[in-house]
Amino acid sequence: MIPNETDATAPTPDRTDHEEPIVRPFGYVADEPIVRRIGDRELFLGNWFAADPARHERTFEHVLSVTSEERALTTHHHPLDDGPDNDWPAFEAAVDTARALYRRDGSVLIHCTAGISRSSVLVATTLAAEEDRRLDEAFAVVHDARPHAVSHPTLHESAVIYLAATR
């Protein structure tokens, strides 16, 4: 989507399909931790406040940060750009790390700044690869947990290429 995220098709706890869509200003980041469990998995998607132990009580065994700077709970750091400026090795390394963490015992948080684009594409790509799903099915699982999730088109394209190369 372009500058404003409008997700008119995904109902949220605050809204039904008949209400106005939620519109977030470009660059908006919630002021509180966003931590969304992906189904019944020990896999979580979040914003950068999710990796700040002073902001909430939840703990994670593994925290993959794809922001430019590591956060307090970060155990693995793979900075990615939310746009076309990522090189292939950086994207591939981030997904490979997400997949390895997903296979380990314990809870995994994958977070970016807002918990919308970079983290959602890593979670969806991990689900598609590890659970032998199509990418659109994996994104549907992510959207169930985080209706605002929408990946940058270039990151989405990288996910398609990654999956094609690994299958």
Secondary structure, 3 states (H helix, E strand, C coil): CCCCEECCCCCECCECCCCCCCEECCCCCCCCCCEEECCCCCEEEECHHHHCCCCCCCCCCEEEECCCCCCCCCCEECCCCCCCCCCHHHHHHHHHHHHHHHHCCCCEEEECCCCCCHHHHHHHHHHHHHCCCCHHHHHHHHHHHCCCCCCCHHHHHHHHHHHHHHC
